[in-house]
Amino acid sequence: GKFLRVNQRFAEITGYTVAELLERKFQDITHPDDVTEDVSFADRLLAGEIPTYQTEKRYVRKDGSIAWVVLVVSLHRATGGQPLYFISVIQDIGDRKRAEAESGRTSRLLRAVVDSTTDAVFVKDVAGRYLLINSAVTDLLGKSADEILGHDDTELFVPESARSIRELDSRVMARG
């Protein structure tokens, strides 16, 4: 688990210097919740059970903050098959993880707003399929959320009503 060589980019991701990383093992800077899985994958590589592995994991940076990465690891063996060293490719995915967290917060906020009103609130995609509804919509239509979500108006209303709703939706979309 000891680092033999690291590049400057890995030092930037973890916040350690190259020299500091060379004094450590990967377990020393891996988030405690990710160590067991990481060691298990390494053991499986050593045992010859898998040729490589890829996982998302966290490193604990020198300042204590978290660095999310995608880790791809393979094992280099000698001609006789003896394990020599691991080769790891590490990609910083911190921006993606932050965007996912923000998206989750926004989704939860939207859901709270939608659910807190007694008015019928819904979101449709450009094809007219319902993506989000509140309980007022299910009450109004007399159908469960499963019967509405993913369906369009032609599946929920008589043809004349569906056509009228689609025309109104088209006007709304045309106005931006």
Order of alpha helices (4+ residues) and beta strands (2+ residues): alpha-alpha-alpha-alpha-beta-beta-beta-alpha-beta-beta-alpha-alpha-alpha
